[in-house]
């Protein structure tokens, strides 16, 4: 056997699987628990409340002289922006499970977890629900690659439970 053949065979053997290669320990995924609401409670939850501080802002939408600031999974802050140097928080529209909104004229379209709700904002200080279409959207996704506590997986939840947010537990 030639030297070249021996060398080639040795190189091939070194590349075979089974050679010891140290790997890092796999990192554990964060664990989440879904925030659940019954279907009946979800359908009664959209309401105009007194103003509150912004905690986890999402998208911002401009409607006339008002600003709507999405509070992820919670709803929308309504800010009077007549004086842009001094915007004034005038109310909070609670919309559980909301991550996105759109407007057409004075009608707000918002995701209410798995539902689509329409709200009349012709007078933002007196917002009122116009309608609801059930189960338009899929269940709210986990905020990142993660695992779910076993007791909270879809098959272990009450049948009328709707996911309106996610809480990190580990």
DRENLUM-919615 format. One record per residue (C-alpha): residue number from 1; z, x, y negated. Coordinates in steps of 0.05 Angstrom, whole numbers, always signed. Each point is the difference from the previous one (the first is absolute). Layout:
BEGIN
n->NUM c3->Z c1->X c2->Y
...
This chain:
BEGIN
n->1 c3->+0 c1->+0 c2->+0
n->2 c3->-18 c1->+27 c2->-67
n->3 c3->+51 c1->+14 c2->-55
n->4 c3->-32 c1->-53 c2->-42
n->5 c3->+10 c1->-53 c2->+55
n->6 c3->+73 c1->+19 c2->+9
n->7 c3->+12 c1->-3 c2->-75
n->8 c3->-35 c1->-68 c2->-4
n->9 c3->+41 c1->-27 c2->+58
n->10 c3->+66 c1->+23 c2->-32
n->11 c3->-19 c1->-33 c2->-66
n->12 c3->-17 c1->-65 c2->+36
n->13 c3->+67 c1->+1 c2->+37
n->14 c3->+38 c1->+9 c2->-65
n->15 c3->-33 c1->-61 c2->-30
n->16 c3->+15 c1->-47 c2->+59
n->17 c3->+49 c1->-57 c2->-12
n->18 c3->+70 c1->+14 c2->+23
n->19 c3->+9 c1->+61 c2->-43
n->20 c3->+65 c1->-6 c2->-37
n->21 c3->-8 c1->-18 c2->-73
n->22 c3->+61 c1->-18 c2->-39
n->23 c3->-7 c1->-66 c2->-36
n->24 c3->+44 c1->-29 c2->-54
n->25 c3->+45 c1->-57 c2->+19
n->26 c3->-34 c1->-67 c2->-15
n->27 c3->+27 c1->-30 c2->-63
n->28 c3->+31 c1->-68 c2->+9
n->29 c3->-32 c1->-57 c2->-38
n->30 c3->+40 c1->-38 c2->-52
n->31 c3->+27 c1->-66 c2->+26
n->32 c3->-9 c1->-65 c2->-38
n->33 c3->+28 c1->-70 c2->+6
n->34 c3->-41 c1->-59 c2->-25
n->35 c3->+30 c1->-44 c2->-54
n->36 c3->-9 c1->-70 c2->+28
n->37 c3->-3 c1->-69 c2->-32
n->38 c3->-10 c1->-67 c2->+34
n->39 c3->-66 c1->-35 c2->-14
n->40 c3->+37 c1->-58 c2->-36
n->41 c3->+38 c1->+49 c2->-45
n->42 c3->-63 c1->+39 c2->-15
n->43 c3->-36 c1->-63 c2->-24
n->44 c3->+58 c1->-18 c2->-47
n->45 c3->+12 c1->+71 c2->-25
n->46 c3->-54 c1->+6 c2->-54
n->47 c3->+38 c1->-14 c2->-65
n->48 c3->+7 c1->+23 c2->-71
n->49 c3->+66 c1->+35 c2->-11
n->50 c3->+34 c1->+35 c2->-59
n->51 c3->-25 c1->+70 c2->-16
n->52 c3->+26 c1->+59 c2->+40
n->53 c3->-10 c1->+75 c2->-1
n->54 c3->-60 c1->+31 c2->+33
n->55 c3->+20 c1->+39 c2->+63
n->56 c3->-62 c1->+15 c2->+42
n->57 c3->-61 c1->-14 c2->-43
n->58 c3->-68 c1->-12 c2->+29
n->59 c3->-64 c1->-22 c2->-34
n->60 c3->-2 c1->-21 c2->-73
n->61 c3->-44 c1->-58 c2->-22
n->62 c3->-16 c1->-21 c2->-71
n->63 c3->-7 c1->-74 c2->-17
n->64 c3->-12 c1->-14 c2->-74
n->65 c3->+60 c1->+28 c2->-36
n->66 c3->+42 c1->+2 c2->+63
n->67 c3->+8 c1->+55 c2->+52
n->68 c3->+16 c1->-15 c2->+73
n->69 c3->+34 c1->+57 c2->+37
n->70 c3->+3 c1->-7 c2->+75
n->71 c3->+67 c1->+16 c2->+31
n->72 c3->-20 c1->+20 c2->+71
n->73 c3->+21 c1->-53 c2->+52
n->74 c3->+38 c1->-39 c2->-53
n->75 c3->-45 c1->-32 c2->-53
n->76 c3->-24 c1->+10 c2->-72
n->77 c3->+34 c1->+19 c2->-64
n->78 c3->-29 c1->-38 c2->-59
n->79 c3->+0 c1->+40 c2->-64
n->80 c3->-19 c1->-28 c2->-69
n->81 c3->-44 c1->+54 c2->-29
n->82 c3->-15 c1->-32 c2->-68
n->83 c3->+31 c1->+62 c2->-31
n->84 c3->-24 c1->+57 c2->+45
n->85 c3->+51 c1->+47 c2->-32
n->86 c3->+56 c1->-46 c2->+24
n->87 c3->-20 c1->-39 c2->+64
n->88 c3->+52 c1->-52 c2->+18
n->89 c3->+18 c1->-19 c2->+71
n->90 c3->-1 c1->-77 c2->+0
n->91 c3->+6 c1->-17 c2->+74
n->92 c3->-8 c1->+17 c2->+72
n->93 c3->-46 c1->-39 c2->+46
n->94 c3->+30 c1->+7 c2->+69
n->95 c3->-55 c1->+6 c2->+53
n->96 c3->+30 c1->+29 c2->+64
n->97 c3->-46 c1->+48 c2->+37
n->98 c3->-46 c1->+10 c2->-61
n->99 c3->-39 c1->+65 c2->-6
n->100 c3->-62 c1->-23 c2->-38
n->101 c3->-24 c1->-51 c2->-50
n->102 c3->-64 c1->-22 c2->-34
n->103 c3->-13 c1->-48 c2->-58
n->104 c3->-56 c1->-49 c2->-15
n->105 c3->+10 c1->-31 c2->-68
n->106 c3->+73 c1->-20 c2->-2
n->107 c3->+8 c1->-6 c2->+76
n->108 c3->+37 c1->+55 c2->+37
n->109 c3->-18 c1->+14 c2->+72
n->110 c3->+55 c1->+37 c2->+37
n->111 c3->+14 c1->+20 c2->+72
n->112 c3->+65 c1->-33 c2->+21
n->113 c3->+9 c1->+40 c2->+65
n->114 c3->-53 c1->-31 c2->+45
n->115 c3->-17 c1->-57 c2->-48
n->116 c3->-43 c1->-5 c2->-63
n->117 c3->+34 c1->-37 c2->-57
n->118 c3->-30 c1->-23 c2->-66
n->119 c3->+43 c1->-4 c2->-62
n->120 c3->-16 c1->-31 c2->-68
n->121 c3->+14 c1->+53 c2->-53
n->122 c3->-30 c1->-37 c2->-59
n->123 c3->+71 c1->+5 c2->-28
n->124 c3->+31 c1->+60 c2->+36
n->125 c3->+70 c1->-19 c2->-21
n->126 c3->-9 c1->-65 c2->+39
n->127 c3->-40 c1->+24 c2->+61
n->128 c3->-9 c1->-52 c2->+55
n->129 c3->-29 c1->+2 c2->+70
n->130 c3->-67 c1->-35 c2->+7
n->131 c3->-13 c1->+10 c2->+74
n->132 c3->+7 c1->+40 c2->+64
n->133 c3->-46 c1->+19 c2->+57
n->134 c3->+38 c1->+20 c2->+62
n->135 c3->-13 c1->+61 c2->+43
n->136 c3->-57 c1->+30 c2->-40
n->137 c3->+26 c1->+71 c2->+7
n->138 c3->+24 c1->+41 c2->+60
n->139 c3->+74 c1->+18 c2->+5
n->140 c3->+22 c1->+50 c2->-53
n->141 c3->-12 c1->+69 c2->+29
n->142 c3->+53 c1->+54 c2->+6
n->143 c3->+1 c1->+44 c2->-63
n->144 c3->-16 c1->+63 c2->+40
n->145 c3->-9 c1->+25 c2->+71
n->146 c3->+66 c1->-22 c2->+30
n->147 c3->+34 c1->-37 c2->+56
n->148 c3->+35 c1->-67 c2->-1
n->149 c3->+69 c1->-11 c2->+27
n->150 c3->-10 c1->-32 c2->+70
n->151 c3->+39 c1->-63 c2->-17
n->152 c3->-46 c1->-14 c2->-58
n->153 c3->-68 c1->+8 c2->+33
n->154 c3->-45 c1->-61 c2->-6
n->155 c3->+15 c1->-25 c2->+70
n->156 c3->+75 c1->+1 c2->-14
n->157 c3->-1 c1->-38 c2->-66
n->158 c3->+12 c1->-75 c2->-9
n->159 c3->-66 c1->-39 c2->+4
n->160 c3->+4 c1->-24 c2->-73
n->161 c3->+16 c1->+68 c2->-29
n->162 c3->-46 c1->+31 c2->-52
n->163 c3->+4 c1->+74 c2->-21
n->164 c3->+9 c1->+5 c2->-76
n->165 c3->+16 c1->+74 c2->-4
n->166 c3->+25 c1->+61 c2->+38
n->167 c3->+66 c1->+37 c2->-3
n->168 c3->+5 c1->+73 c2->+21
n->169 c3->+60 c1->+9 c2->+46
n->170 c3->-9 c1->+73 c2->+23
